[in-house]
Amino acid sequence: MPRPRKWRKVCCLPENSLFGPLKVAYVKEQVVVMNIEEYETIRLIDLQGFTQEEAAEQMKIARTTVQRIYNDARKKLAESLVNSKVIKIEGGDYEVCNGLEPYCGCGGCQRHSVGNECSDGLD
């Protein structure tokens, strides 16, 4: 019997789920699907400046798992940029933070108390 998948903690869902070239028709063959966990590792490591170890602690998973997810996410970003493909963010094995965590290193959980929204402070 296979081991059950572990749910990964994410602070928030993306505001938009489609990203890509402006003048490209949305064709299924030209779409790269990125799951929510991959999005979260990009957000934590590249935007928030977390180390892989800190991101792992935040997401409640092993550092090696974060490293694998992060590498997959970066490969998908590169494929989208180089080959002019659309990125669609959906799916995965995740659980959104409920805002009641005693420690949230990214600060996003505090934002959940106001309308369950998350931003990266770029307003």
KOLMI-283423 format. One record per residue (C-alpha): residue number from 1; residue in one letter; x, y, z. Coordinates in nm, 4 decimals. Layout:
N
{nr=NUM; rest=A; px=X; py=Y; pz=Z};
...
END
This chain:
123
{nr=1; rest=M; px=0.0000; py=0.0000; pz=0.0000};
{nr=2; rest=P; px=0.1516; py=0.3376; pz=-0.0972};
{nr=3; rest=R; px=0.2240; py=0.5952; pz=0.1648};
{nr=4; rest=P; px=-0.0425; py=0.8704; pz=0.1826};
{nr=5; rest=R; px=0.0636; py=1.2060; pz=0.0400};
{nr=6; rest=K; px=0.1383; py=1.4749; pz=0.2929};
{nr=7; rest=W; px=-0.0624; py=1.7967; pz=0.2632};
{nr=8; rest=R; px=0.1625; py=2.0988; pz=0.2118};
{nr=9; rest=K; px=0.0792; py=2.4233; pz=0.3922};
{nr=10; rest=V; px=0.0403; py=2.7249; pz=0.1668};
{nr=11; rest=C; px=-0.0209; py=3.0738; pz=0.2917};
{nr=12; rest=C; px=-0.2573; py=3.1824; pz=0.0162};
{nr=13; rest=L; px=-0.3769; py=3.1043; pz=-0.3323};
{nr=14; rest=P; px=-0.2668; py=3.3165; pz=-0.6285};
{nr=15; rest=E; px=-0.4956; py=3.6032; pz=-0.7256};
{nr=16; rest=N; px=-0.4657; py=3.4980; pz=-1.0920};
{nr=17; rest=S; px=-0.4253; py=3.1485; pz=-1.2264};
{nr=18; rest=L; px=-0.3168; py=3.2212; pz=-1.5858};
{nr=19; rest=F; px=0.0064; py=3.3937; pz=-1.6870};
{nr=20; rest=G; px=0.1853; py=3.4171; pz=-2.0151};
{nr=21; rest=P; px=0.2446; py=3.5972; pz=-2.3419};
{nr=22; rest=L; px=-0.0119; py=3.8643; pz=-2.4256};
{nr=23; rest=K; px=-0.0658; py=3.7800; pz=-2.7915};
{nr=24; rest=V; px=-0.0813; py=3.4021; pz=-2.7789};
{nr=25; rest=A; px=-0.4068; py=3.2128; pz=-2.8160};
{nr=26; rest=Y; px=-0.4948; py=2.9869; pz=-2.5246};
{nr=27; rest=V; px=-0.4244; py=2.6445; pz=-2.6754};
{nr=28; rest=K; px=-0.4107; py=2.3425; pz=-2.4459};
{nr=29; rest=E; px=-0.0845; py=2.2195; pz=-2.6006};
{nr=30; rest=Q; px=0.0798; py=2.5550; pz=-2.5219};
{nr=31; rest=V; px=-0.0016; py=2.5479; pz=-2.1484};
{nr=32; rest=V; px=0.2354; py=2.4594; pz=-1.8649};
{nr=33; rest=V; px=0.0473; py=2.3515; pz=-1.5519};
{nr=34; rest=M; px=0.2082; py=2.4574; pz=-1.2241};
{nr=35; rest=N; px=0.0516; py=2.3290; pz=-0.9038};
{nr=36; rest=I; px=-0.0133; py=2.5394; pz=-0.5947};
{nr=37; rest=E; px=0.2844; py=2.3970; pz=-0.4045};
{nr=38; rest=E; px=0.5203; py=2.4944; pz=-0.6869};
{nr=39; rest=Y; px=0.3739; py=2.8443; pz=-0.6853};
{nr=40; rest=E; px=0.4220; py=2.8625; pz=-0.3070};
{nr=41; rest=T; px=0.7901; py=2.7628; pz=-0.3246};
{nr=42; rest=I; px=0.8562; py=3.0314; pz=-0.5873};
{nr=43; rest=R; px=0.6742; py=3.2851; pz=-0.3681};
{nr=44; rest=L; px=0.8590; py=3.1892; pz=-0.0497};
{nr=45; rest=I; px=1.2090; py=3.1413; pz=-0.1900};
{nr=46; rest=D; px=1.2315; py=3.3918; pz=-0.4757};
{nr=47; rest=L; px=0.9934; py=3.6643; pz=-0.3575};
{nr=48; rest=Q; px=1.0076; py=3.6421; pz=0.0222};
{nr=49; rest=G; px=1.3771; py=3.5452; pz=0.0324};
{nr=50; rest=F; px=1.3363; py=3.2303; pz=0.2420};
{nr=51; rest=T; px=1.5996; py=2.9593; pz=0.2329};
{nr=52; rest=Q; px=1.4828; py=2.6157; pz=0.1249};
{nr=53; rest=E; px=1.5003; py=2.5067; pz=0.4877};
{nr=54; rest=E; px=1.2813; py=2.7974; pz=0.6015};
{nr=55; rest=A; px=1.0360; py=2.7314; pz=0.3176};
{nr=56; rest=A; px=1.0195; py=2.3649; pz=0.4219};
{nr=57; rest=E; px=0.9429; py=2.4628; pz=0.7789};
{nr=58; rest=Q; px=0.6764; py=2.7051; pz=0.6589};
{nr=59; rest=M; px=0.5134; py=2.4423; pz=0.4361};
{nr=60; rest=K; px=0.5485; py=2.1648; pz=0.6987};
{nr=61; rest=I; px=0.7447; py=1.9331; pz=0.4675};
{nr=62; rest=A; px=1.1043; py=1.8111; pz=0.4302};
{nr=63; rest=R; px=1.3724; py=2.0363; pz=0.2817};
{nr=64; rest=T; px=1.4454; py=1.7781; pz=0.0122};
{nr=65; rest=T; px=1.0789; py=1.7871; pz=-0.0882};
{nr=66; rest=V; px=1.0892; py=2.1671; pz=-0.1130};
{nr=67; rest=Q; px=1.4046; py=2.1413; pz=-0.3240};
{nr=68; rest=R; px=1.2339; py=1.9006; pz=-0.5665};
{nr=69; rest=I; px=0.9158; py=2.1105; pz=-0.5882};
{nr=70; rest=Y; px=1.1192; py=2.4304; pz=-0.6368};
{nr=71; rest=N; px=1.3299; py=2.2749; pz=-0.9158};
{nr=72; rest=D; px=1.0136; py=2.1577; pz=-1.0933};
{nr=73; rest=A; px=0.8599; py=2.5054; pz=-1.0614};
{nr=74; rest=R; px=1.1670; py=2.6802; pz=-1.2015};
{nr=75; rest=K; px=1.1789; py=2.4418; pz=-1.4953};
{nr=76; rest=K; px=0.8146; py=2.5221; pz=-1.5731};
{nr=77; rest=L; px=0.8818; py=2.8967; pz=-1.5484};
{nr=78; rest=A; px=1.1746; py=2.8612; pz=-1.7880};
{nr=79; rest=E; px=0.9671; py=2.6565; pz=-2.0320};
{nr=80; rest=S; px=0.6987; py=2.9237; pz=-2.0292};
{nr=81; rest=L; px=0.9419; py=3.2117; pz=-2.0826};
{nr=82; rest=V; px=1.1601; py=3.0490; pz=-2.3471};
{nr=83; rest=N; px=0.8841; py=2.8747; pz=-2.5437};
{nr=84; rest=S; px=0.6133; py=3.1442; pz=-2.5042};
{nr=85; rest=K; px=0.3738; py=2.9158; pz=-2.3207};
{nr=86; rest=V; px=0.0938; py=3.0063; pz=-2.0811};
{nr=87; rest=I; px=0.1316; py=2.9042; pz=-1.7145};
{nr=88; rest=K; px=-0.1836; py=2.7757; pz=-1.5497};
{nr=89; rest=I; px=-0.1716; py=2.7407; pz=-1.1706};
{nr=90; rest=E; px=-0.4027; py=2.4730; pz=-1.0338};
{nr=91; rest=G; px=-0.4245; py=2.1571; pz=-0.8265};
{nr=92; rest=G; px=-0.1873; py=1.9835; pz=-0.5925};
{nr=93; rest=D; px=-0.1809; py=1.8386; pz=-0.2410};
{nr=94; rest=Y; px=-0.2089; py=2.1487; pz=-0.0272};
{nr=95; rest=E; px=-0.3978; py=2.3048; pz=0.2585};
{nr=96; rest=V; px=-0.4390; py=2.6814; pz=0.2891};
{nr=97; rest=C; px=-0.3265; py=2.8301; pz=0.6200};
{nr=98; rest=N; px=-0.6229; py=2.9130; pz=0.8398};
{nr=99; rest=G; px=-0.4627; py=3.2219; pz=0.9927};
{nr=100; rest=L; px=-0.4499; py=3.0651; pz=1.3385};
{nr=101; rest=E; px=-0.0947; py=2.9330; pz=1.3125};
{nr=102; rest=P; px=0.1193; py=3.0339; pz=1.6121};
{nr=103; rest=Y; px=0.4095; py=3.1093; pz=1.3785};
{nr=104; rest=C; px=0.3932; py=3.2162; pz=1.0190};
{nr=105; rest=G; px=0.7299; py=3.3233; pz=0.8824};
{nr=106; rest=C; px=0.5976; py=3.4867; pz=0.5667};
{nr=107; rest=G; px=0.3477; py=3.7110; pz=0.7436};
{nr=108; rest=G; px=0.0734; py=3.6024; pz=0.5060};
{nr=109; rest=C; px=-0.1373; py=3.4240; pz=0.7657};
{nr=110; rest=Q; px=-0.1967; py=3.7525; pz=0.9428};
{nr=111; rest=R; px=-0.3552; py=3.8807; pz=0.6233};
{nr=112; rest=H; px=-0.6080; py=3.5967; pz=0.6311};
{nr=113; rest=S; px=-0.7847; py=3.7621; pz=0.9217};
{nr=114; rest=V; px=-0.8902; py=4.0396; pz=0.6804};
{nr=115; rest=G; px=-1.1100; py=3.8930; pz=0.4100};
{nr=116; rest=N; px=-0.8998; py=3.5789; pz=0.3574};
{nr=117; rest=E; px=-0.6804; py=3.7555; pz=0.0999};
{nr=118; rest=C; px=-0.3075; py=3.7371; pz=0.0594};
{nr=119; rest=S; px=-0.0703; py=3.9775; pz=-0.1066};
{nr=120; rest=D; px=0.3022; py=4.0183; pz=-0.0954};
{nr=121; rest=G; px=0.3064; py=4.3770; pz=0.0265};
{nr=122; rest=L; px=0.3551; py=4.5164; pz=-0.3235};
{nr=123; rest=D; px=0.0468; py=4.7397; pz=-0.3068};
END
